[in-house]
Amino acid sequence: MDLPIRRLFVWSDDVKRLQAQRGQTRFVDGVLIRDGYTESVRVSYRGNRTRHAPKKSYEIRRQSGTLHYNAEYDDPSLVRNALSFWFFNRIGLIAPQTLHCRLYFNDDLLGVYLEIEGVDASFFRRRNLACRSLFYAVNHDADFSLFTGDDTRRLKPSLFDGYERVIGTHANQKRFERFVLELNLRDGEALQHLIARQLDIHQYLQWLAATVCIGHADGLTQNYAVYELSEDGRYRFSPWDCEGTWGRNCYGALCPADTVDPFGENILTAKLMQLPSIRRAYRMRLKRLLNTTFSDATIVPVVREWMHRIGPAVLAEPTRRIHTSQWMSEIDVFRHYVRERRQLLSDALARDEAEDE
């Protein structure tokens, strides 16, 4: 099956401006042709490492919402991001929709890209959700702690460190900061009341279990979106970048299946796991995923289908010098990761249940 085509046009002078300041997020005017529709857009490079890679990623801002065109340059399979978002959507969470495509830039074929729906106001409108506030977790200070980095002697200058406000007012931001502060100061029944009032606990536990399953090491302290719906004002979570998953890190290197703790790795999760009823609820959700969607019988056929579909175009890219056998062997990386991760998580759940008796 041929891949859909996207065409991006940027004036040559603006291309030079992008290239000259590729370490910064600078937007220039452009035109995007997508599904036969032509629209004026704003274009910028996206990401950190890929700004200096032979194949770059792009952020496209449109009136109808943001699109990301990810090069997936460090992922040998080009499907880890897409598979992660598919997994979140499959288990009932809201996450960006994705599509593999061929991207042309000023008539030059750049290769296979992953088109990713941006998490913004349009993202929620398309789902008929009224979003009151939306924050991006943009670095590892978005771990819900009071301290910056691993230094427990240095308080954060602001409890909003690590976040970027996308939707909402300063008052929404201050409310979130108060939530972070009270989360750290409360325990027991007082903590339980705070969580019940300001966090959609069932949604969070499902998001946490999914993040733990796919082994998203960065997904609990950055690369997520936290949003507040007008209907109840409780915080919910969505992934917005899932590099470094399914057995490889964000640089594309193999990593062990135990990279991410079975019970999460941020302060919010640690506080929740102190509450016996919530810890038991999390175990039940994680066990349900192990018994259903998170299995090689479900995951591997999806990976195989996608890789077969995009394989001919990927193998033809001049920036990716990879042999067909090496390309297809990546399916085994997914299979081995899921099997090992399932066993590791099952053992961890069994130990935790035994300690709870």
Contacts in CASP RR format, 6 or more apart in sequence:
PFRMAT RR
TARGET T0000
AUTHOR 0000-0000-0000
METHOD contacts of the structure
MODEL  1
MDLPIRRLFVWSDDVKRLQAQRGQTRFVDGVLIRDGYTESVRVSYRGNRT
RHAPKKSYEIRRQSGTLHYNAEYDDPSLVRNALSFWFFNRIGLIAPQTLH
CRLYFNDDLLGVYLEIEGVDASFFRRRNLACRSLFYAVNHDADFSLFTGD
DTRRLKPSLFDGYERVIGTHANQKRFERFVLELNLRDGEALQHLIARQLD
IHQYLQWLAATVCIGHADGLTQNYAVYELSEDGRYRFSPWDCEGTWGRNC
YGALCPADTVDPFGENILTAKLMQLPSIRRAYRMRLKRLLNTTFSDATIV
PVVREWMHRIGPAVLAEPTRRIHTSQWMSEIDVFRHYVRERRQLLSDALA
RDEAEDE
1 309 0 8 1.000
3 100 0 8 1.000
3 101 0 8 1.000
3 102 0 8 1.000
3 112 0 8 1.000
3 309 0 8 1.000
3 310 0 8 1.000
3 313 0 8 1.000
4 35 0 8 1.000
4 99 0 8 1.000
4 101 0 8 1.000
4 102 0 8 1.000
5 101 0 8 1.000
5 102 0 8 1.000
5 103 0 8 1.000
5 104 0 8 1.000
6 32 0 8 1.000
6 33 0 8 1.000
6 34 0 8 1.000
6 69 0 8 1.000
6 101 0 8 1.000
6 102 0 8 1.000
6 103 0 8 1.000
6 104 0 8 1.000
6 113 0 8 1.000
6 115 0 8 1.000
7 32 0 8 1.000
7 33 0 8 1.000
7 34 0 8 1.000
7 103 0 8 1.000
7 104 0 8 1.000
7 107 0 8 1.000
8 30 0 8 1.000
8 31 0 8 1.000
8 32 0 8 1.000
8 33 0 8 1.000
8 41 0 8 1.000
8 43 0 8 1.000
8 58 0 8 1.000
8 60 0 8 1.000
8 69 0 8 1.000
8 103 0 8 1.000
8 104 0 8 1.000
8 105 0 8 1.000
8 106 0 8 1.000
9 30 0 8 1.000
9 31 0 8 1.000
9 32 0 8 1.000
9 33 0 8 1.000
9 105 0 8 1.000
9 106 0 8 1.000
10 18 0 8 1.000
10 28 0 8 1.000
10 29 0 8 1.000
10 30 0 8 1.000
10 31 0 8 1.000
10 43 0 8 1.000
10 105 0 8 1.000
10 106 0 8 1.000
11 28 0 8 1.000
11 29 0 8 1.000
11 30 0 8 1.000
12 106 0 8 1.000
14 28 0 8 1.000
14 29 0 8 1.000
14 30 0 8 1.000
14 43 0 8 1.000
15 28 0 8 1.000
15 106 0 8 1.000
17 26 0 8 1.000
17 28 0 8 1.000
18 26 0 8 1.000
18 28 0 8 1.000
18 43 0 8 1.000
18 44 0 8 1.000
18 45 0 8 1.000
22 45 0 8 1.000
22 51 0 8 1.000
22 52 0 8 1.000
22 56 0 8 1.000
23 45 0 8 1.000
23 51 0 8 1.000
25 44 0 8 1.000
25 45 0 8 1.000
25 59 0 8 1.000
26 44 0 8 1.000
26 45 0 8 1.000
27 42 0 8 1.000
27 43 0 8 1.000
27 44 0 8 1.000
27 61 0 8 1.000
28 42 0 8 1.000
28 43 0 8 1.000
28 44 0 8 1.000
29 40 0 8 1.000
29 41 0 8 1.000
29 42 0 8 1.000
29 43 0 8 1.000
30 40 0 8 1.000
30 41 0 8 1.000
30 42 0 8 1.000
30 43 0 8 1.000
31 38 0 8 1.000
31 39 0 8 1.000
31 40 0 8 1.000
31 41 0 8 1.000
32 38 0 8 1.000
32 39 0 8 1.000
32 41 0 8 1.000
32 60 0 8 1.000
32 62 0 8 1.000
32 67 0 8 1.000
39 62 0 8 1.000
39 63 0 8 1.000
39 64 0 8 1.000
41 60 0 8 1.000
41 61 0 8 1.000
41 62 0 8 1.000
42 60 0 8 1.000
42 61 0 8 1.000
43 58 0 8 1.000
43 59 0 8 1.000
43 60 0 8 1.000
43 61 0 8 1.000
44 58 0 8 1.000
44 59 0 8 1.000
44 61 0 8 1.000
45 51 0 8 1.000
45 56 0 8 1.000
45 57 0 8 1.000
45 58 0 8 1.000
45 59 0 8 1.000
46 56 0 8 1.000
46 57 0 8 1.000
46 58 0 8 1.000
46 59 0 8 1.000
46 68 0 8 1.000
46 69 0 8 1.000
46 70 0 8 1.000
47 57 0 8 1.000
49 73 0 8 1.000
49 74 0 8 1.000
49 250 0 8 1.000
49 251 0 8 1.000
50 56 0 8 1.000
50 57 0 8 1.000
50 70 0 8 1.000
50 71 0 8 1.000
50 73 0 8 1.000
50 74 0 8 1.000
53 71 0 8 1.000
53 73 0 8 1.000
53 74 0 8 1.000
54 73 0 8 1.000
54 319 0 8 1.000
55 71 0 8 1.000
55 73 0 8 1.000
55 110 0 8 1.000
55 111 0 8 1.000
55 317 0 8 1.000
55 319 0 8 1.000
55 320 0 8 1.000
56 71 0 8 1.000
57 68 0 8 1.000
57 69 0 8 1.000
57 70 0 8 1.000
57 71 0 8 1.000
57 73 0 8 1.000
57 113 0 8 1.000
58 68 0 8 1.000
58 69 0 8 1.000
58 103 0 8 1.000
59 66 0 8 1.000
59 67 0 8 1.000
59 68 0 8 1.000
59 69 0 8 1.000
60 66 0 8 1.000
60 67 0 8 1.000
60 68 0 8 1.000
60 69 0 8 1.000
64 122 0 8 1.000
65 118 0 8 1.000
65 120 0 8 1.000
65 121 0 8 1.000
65 122 0 8 1.000
65 123 0 8 1.000
66 117 0 8 1.000
66 118 0 8 1.000
66 120 0 8 1.000
66 122 0 8 1.000
67 115 0 8 1.000
67 116 0 8 1.000
67 117 0 8 1.000
67 118 0 8 1.000
68 114 0 8 1.000
68 115 0 8 1.000
68 116 0 8 1.000
68 117 0 8 1.000
68 118 0 8 1.000
69 101 0 8 1.000
69 103 0 8 1.000
69 113 0 8 1.000
69 114 0 8 1.000
69 115 0 8 1.000
69 116 0 8 1.000
70 81 0 8 1.000
70 113 0 8 1.000
70 114 0 8 1.000
70 116 0 8 1.000
71 110 0 8 1.000
71 113 0 8 1.000
72 78 0 8 1.000
72 80 0 8 1.000
72 81 0 8 1.000
72 113 0 8 1.000
72 114 0 8 1.000
72 243 0 8 1.000
73 319 0 8 1.000
74 243 0 8 1.000
74 250 0 8 1.000
74 251 0 8 1.000
74 252 0 8 1.000
75 81 0 8 1.000
75 243 0 8 1.000
75 244 0 8 1.000
75 248 0 8 1.000
75 252 0 8 1.000
76 248 0 8 1.000
76 252 0 8 1.000
76 322 0 8 1.000
76 326 0 8 1.000
76 327 0 8 1.000
76 330 0 8 1.000
77 303 0 8 1.000
77 307 0 8 1.000
77 327 0 8 1.000
77 330 0 8 1.000
77 333 0 8 1.000
77 334 0 8 1.000
78 100 0 8 1.000
78 112 0 8 1.000
78 114 0 8 1.000
78 307 0 8 1.000
78 310 0 8 1.000
78 314 0 8 1.000
79 100 0 8 1.000
79 303 0 8 1.000
79 306 0 8 1.000
79 307 0 8 1.000
79 310 0 8 1.000
80 242 0 8 1.000
80 243 0 8 1.000
80 244 0 8 1.000
80 245 0 8 1.000
80 246 0 8 1.000
80 248 0 8 1.000
81 98 0 8 1.000
81 114 0 8 1.000
81 116 0 8 1.000
81 241 0 8 1.000
81 242 0 8 1.000
81 243 0 8 1.000
81 245 0 8 1.000
82 98 0 8 1.000
82 100 0 8 1.000
82 114 0 8 1.000
82 306 0 8 1.000
83 214 0 8 1.000
83 245 0 8 1.000
83 246 0 8 1.000
83 299 0 8 1.000
83 302 0 8 1.000
83 303 0 8 1.000
83 306 0 8 1.000
83 334 0 8 1.000
84 95 0 8 1.000
84 214 0 8 1.000
84 216 0 8 1.000
84 239 0 8 1.000
84 242 0 8 1.000
84 245 0 8 1.000
84 246 0 8 1.000
85 95 0 8 1.000
85 96 0 8 1.000
85 97 0 8 1.000
85 98 0 8 1.000
85 116 0 8 1.000
85 239 0 8 1.000
85 242 0 8 1.000
86 98 0 8 1.000
86 302 0 8 1.000
87 210 0 8 1.000
87 213 0 8 1.000
87 214 0 8 1.000
87 293 0 8 1.000
87 294 0 8 1.000
87 299 0 8 1.000
88 94 0 8 1.000
88 95 0 8 1.000
88 207 0 8 1.000
88 210 0 8 1.000
88 238 0 8 1.000
88 239 0 8 1.000
89 95 0 8 1.000
89 97 0 8 1.000
90 293 0 8 1.000
91 206 0 8 1.000
91 210 0 8 1.000
91 289 0 8 1.000
91 293 0 8 1.000
92 206 0 8 1.000
93 203 0 8 1.000
93 206 0 8 1.000
93 207 0 8 1.000
93 210 0 8 1.000
93 238 0 8 1.000
94 127 0 8 1.000
94 129 0 8 1.000
94 238 0 8 1.000
95 238 0 8 1.000
95 239 0 8 1.000
96 116 0 8 1.000
96 117 0 8 1.000
96 118 0 8 1.000
96 119 0 8 1.000
96 123 0 8 1.000
96 238 0 8 1.000
96 239 0 8 1.000
96 240 0 8 1.000
97 116 0 8 1.000
97 117 0 8 1.000
98 114 0 8 1.000
98 115 0 8 1.000
98 116 0 8 1.000
98 117 0 8 1.000
99 114 0 8 1.000
99 115 0 8 1.000
100 112 0 8 1.000
100 113 0 8 1.000
100 114 0 8 1.000
100 115 0 8 1.000
100 306 0 8 1.000
100 309 0 8 1.000
100 310 0 8 1.000
101 112 0 8 1.000
101 113 0 8 1.000
101 114 0 8 1.000
101 115 0 8 1.000
102 109 0 8 1.000
102 111 0 8 1.000
102 112 0 8 1.000
102 113 0 8 1.000
102 313 0 8 1.000
103 109 0 8 1.000
103 110 0 8 1.000
103 111 0 8 1.000
103 112 0 8 1.000
103 113 0 8 1.000
104 110 0 8 1.000
111 313 0 8 1.000
111 314 0 8 1.000
111 317 0 8 1.000
111 319 0 8 1.000
112 310 0 8 1.000
112 311 0 8 1.000
112 313 0 8 1.000
112 314 0 8 1.000
112 317 0 8 1.000
117 123 0 8 1.000
118 240 0 8 1.000
119 134 0 8 1.000
119 136 0 8 1.000
119 166 0 8 1.000
119 225 0 8 1.000
119 238 0 8 1.000
119 240 0 8 1.000
120 134 0 8 1.000
120 166 0 8 1.000
120 167 0 8 1.000
121 131 0 8 1.000
121 134 0 8 1.000
121 167 0 8 1.000
124 130 0 8 1.000
124 131 0 8 1.000
124 134 0 8 1.000
124 227 0 8 1.000
129 229 0 8 1.000
130 229 0 8 1.000
130 230 0 8 1.000
130 231 0 8 1.000
131 167 0 8 1.000
131 227 0 8 1.000
131 228 0 8 1.000
131 229 0 8 1.000
131 230 0 8 1.000
132 167 0 8 1.000
132 168 0 8 1.000
132 172 0 8 1.000
132 228 0 8 1.000
132 229 0 8 1.000
132 230 0 8 1.000
132 233 0 8 1.000
133 165 0 8 1.000
133 167 0 8 1.000
133 168 0 8 1.000
133 169 0 8 1.000
133 172 0 8 1.000
133 173 0 8 1.000
133 175 0 8 1.000
133 176 0 8 1.000
133 227 0 8 1.000
133 228 0 8 1.000
134 165 0 8 1.000
134 166 0 8 1.000
134 167 0 8 1.000
134 168 0 8 1.000
134 225 0 8 1.000
134 226 0 8 1.000
134 227 0 8 1.000
134 228 0 8 1.000
135 160 0 8 1.000
135 163 0 8 1.000
135 164 0 8 1.000
135 165 0 8 1.000
135 166 0 8 1.000
135 173 0 8 1.000
135 176 0 8 1.000
135 225 0 8 1.000
135 226 0 8 1.000
135 227 0 8 1.000
136 163 0 8 1.000
136 164 0 8 1.000
136 166 0 8 1.000
136 225 0 8 1.000
136 240 0 8 1.000
137 162 0 8 1.000
137 163 0 8 1.000
137 219 0 8 1.000
137 221 0 8 1.000
137 222 0 8 1.000
137 223 0 8 1.000
137 224 0 8 1.000
137 225 0 8 1.000
137 226 0 8 1.000
138 162 0 8 1.000
138 163 0 8 1.000
138 164 0 8 1.000
138 222 0 8 1.000
139 162 0 8 1.000
139 222 0 8 1.000
140 149 0 8 1.000
140 162 0 8 1.000
140 218 0 8 1.000
140 221 0 8 1.000
140 222 0 8 1.000
141 148 0 8 1.000
141 149 0 8 1.000
141 156 0 8 1.000
141 161 0 8 1.000
141 162 0 8 1.000
141 221 0 8 1.000
142 161 0 8 1.000
142 162 0 8 1.000
142 163 0 8 1.000
142 221 0 8 1.000
142 222 0 8 1.000
142 224 0 8 1.000
143 149 0 8 1.000
143 220 0 8 1.000
143 221 0 8 1.000
143 266 0 8 1.000
143 267 0 8 1.000
144 180 0 8 1.000
144 183 0 8 1.000
144 184 0 8 1.000
144 266 0 8 1.000
144 267 0 8 1.000
144 268 0 8 1.000
144 271 0 8 1.000
145 156 0 8 1.000
145 184 0 8 1.000
145 266 0 8 1.000
145 267 0 8 1.000
146 155 0 8 1.000
146 156 0 8 1.000
146 159 0 8 1.000
146 180 0 8 1.000
146 181 0 8 1.000
146 184 0 8 1.000
147 153 0 8 1.000
147 154 0 8 1.000
147 155 0 8 1.000
147 156 0 8 1.000
148 154 0 8 1.000
148 155 0 8 1.000
148 156 0 8 1.000
148 157 0 8 1.000
148 161 0 8 1.000
158 177 0 8 1.000
159 177 0 8 1.000
159 180 0 8 1.000
159 181 0 8 1.000
160 173 0 8 1.000
160 176 0 8 1.000
160 177 0 8 1.000
162 222 0 8 1.000
163 176 0 8 1.000
163 226 0 8 1.000
165 172 0 8 1.000
165 173 0 8 1.000
166 225 0 8 1.000
167 227 0 8 1.000
172 228 0 8 1.000
176 226 0 8 1.000
176 228 0 8 1.000
176 235 0 8 1.000
179 194 0 8 1.000
179 198 0 8 1.000
179 235 0 8 1.000
182 194 0 8 1.000
183 191 0 8 1.000
183 194 0 8 1.000
183 267 0 8 1.000
183 268 0 8 1.000
183 271 0 8 1.000
184 267 0 8 1.000
184 271 0 8 1.000
186 194 0 8 1.000
187 271 0 8 1.000
187 274 0 8 1.000
188 274 0 8 1.000
188 275 0 8 1.000
191 271 0 8 1.000
191 274 0 8 1.000
191 275 0 8 1.000
192 275 0 8 1.000
195 201 0 8 1.000
195 272 0 8 1.000
195 275 0 8 1.000
195 278 0 8 1.000
197 234 0 8 1.000
198 233 0 8 1.000
198 234 0 8 1.000
198 235 0 8 1.000
199 234 0 8 1.000
199 235 0 8 1.000
200 232 0 8 1.000
200 234 0 8 1.000
200 235 0 8 1.000
200 236 0 8 1.000
201 272 0 8 1.000
201 278 0 8 1.000
201 281 0 8 1.000
202 281 0 8 1.000
203 236 0 8 1.000
203 237 0 8 1.000
204 235 0 8 1.000
204 236 0 8 1.000
204 237 0 8 1.000
204 268 0 8 1.000
204 272 0 8 1.000
205 272 0 8 1.000
205 278 0 8 1.000
205 281 0 8 1.000
205 282 0 8 1.000
205 285 0 8 1.000
206 285 0 8 1.000
207 224 0 8 1.000
207 236 0 8 1.000
207 237 0 8 1.000
207 238 0 8 1.000
207 239 0 8 1.000
208 220 0 8 1.000
208 264 0 8 1.000
208 269 0 8 1.000
208 282 0 8 1.000
209 282 0 8 1.000
209 285 0 8 1.000
209 286 0 8 1.000
209 289 0 8 1.000
210 289 0 8 1.000
211 219 0 8 1.000
211 220 0 8 1.000
211 224 0 8 1.000
211 239 0 8 1.000
211 260 0 8 1.000
211 264 0 8 1.000
212 260 0 8 1.000
212 261 0 8 1.000
212 262 0 8 1.000
212 263 0 8 1.000
212 264 0 8 1.000
212 286 0 8 1.000
212 345 0 8 1.000
213 286 0 8 1.000
213 289 0 8 1.000
213 290 0 8 1.000
213 294 0 8 1.000
213 341 0 8 1.000
213 345 0 8 1.000
214 242 0 8 1.000
214 245 0 8 1.000
214 246 0 8 1.000
215 244 0 8 1.000
215 245 0 8 1.000
215 246 0 8 1.000
215 247 0 8 1.000
215 259 0 8 1.000
215 260 0 8 1.000
215 341 0 8 1.000
216 223 0 8 1.000
216 239 0 8 1.000
216 242 0 8 1.000
216 244 0 8 1.000
216 245 0 8 1.000
216 260 0 8 1.000
217 244 0 8 1.000
217 249 0 8 1.000
217 250 0 8 1.000
217 255 0 8 1.000
217 259 0 8 1.000
217 260 0 8 1.000
218 241 0 8 1.000
218 243 0 8 1.000
218 244 0 8 1.000
218 250 0 8 1.000
219 239 0 8 1.000
219 242 0 8 1.000
220 260 0 8 1.000
220 264 0 8 1.000
220 265 0 8 1.000
220 266 0 8 1.000
220 269 0 8 1.000
221 265 0 8 1.000
221 266 0 8 1.000
223 239 0 8 1.000
223 240 0 8 1.000
223 241 0 8 1.000
223 242 0 8 1.000
223 243 0 8 1.000
224 237 0 8 1.000
224 238 0 8 1.000
224 239 0 8 1.000
224 240 0 8 1.000
225 237 0 8 1.000
225 238 0 8 1.000
225 239 0 8 1.000
225 240 0 8 1.000
226 235 0 8 1.000
226 236 0 8 1.000
226 237 0 8 1.000
227 235 0 8 1.000
227 236 0 8 1.000
227 237 0 8 1.000
227 238 0 8 1.000
228 234 0 8 1.000
228 235 0 8 1.000
228 236 0 8 1.000
229 236 0 8 1.000
243 250 0 8 1.000
244 250 0 8 1.000
244 252 0 8 1.000
244 255 0 8 1.000
246 333 0 8 1.000
246 334 0 8 1.000
246 337 0 8 1.000
246 338 0 8 1.000
247 254 0 8 1.000
247 255 0 8 1.000
247 257 0 8 1.000
247 259 0 8 1.000
247 333 0 8 1.000
247 334 0 8 1.000
247 337 0 8 1.000
248 254 0 8 1.000
248 255 0 8 1.000
248 333 0 8 1.000
249 255 0 8 1.000
249 259 0 8 1.000
254 333 0 8 1.000
257 337 0 8 1.000
257 340 0 8 1.000
257 341 0 8 1.000
257 344 0 8 1.000
258 344 0 8 1.000
262 286 0 8 1.000
262 344 0 8 1.000
262 345 0 8 1.000
262 348 0 8 1.000
262 349 0 8 1.000
263 269 0 8 1.000
263 273 0 8 1.000
263 279 0 8 1.000
263 282 0 8 1.000
263 348 0 8 1.000
263 352 0 8 1.000
264 270 0 8 1.000
264 273 0 8 1.000
272 278 0 8 1.000
272 279 0 8 1.000
272 282 0 8 1.000
273 279 0 8 1.000
273 282 0 8 1.000
276 356 0 8 1.000
279 352 0 8 1.000
279 356 0 8 1.000
280 356 0 8 1.000
283 349 0 8 1.000
283 352 0 8 1.000
283 353 0 8 1.000
286 345 0 8 1.000
286 349 0 8 1.000
287 349 0 8 1.000
290 342 0 8 1.000
290 345 0 8 1.000
290 346 0 8 1.000
290 349 0 8 1.000
292 298 0 8 1.000
293 299 0 8 1.000
294 338 0 8 1.000
294 341 0 8 1.000
294 342 0 8 1.000
295 338 0 8 1.000
295 342 0 8 1.000
296 334 0 8 1.000
296 335 0 8 1.000
296 338 0 8 1.000
296 339 0 8 1.000
296 342 0 8 1.000
299 334 0 8 1.000
299 338 0 8 1.000
300 331 0 8 1.000
300 334 0 8 1.000
300 335 0 8 1.000
300 338 0 8 1.000
303 331 0 8 1.000
303 334 0 8 1.000
304 331 0 8 1.000
307 327 0 8 1.000
307 328 0 8 1.000
307 330 0 8 1.000
307 331 0 8 1.000
311 327 0 8 1.000
314 320 0 8 1.000
314 322 0 8 1.000
314 327 0 8 1.000
315 322 0 8 1.000
315 324 0 8 1.000
315 327 0 8 1.000
END
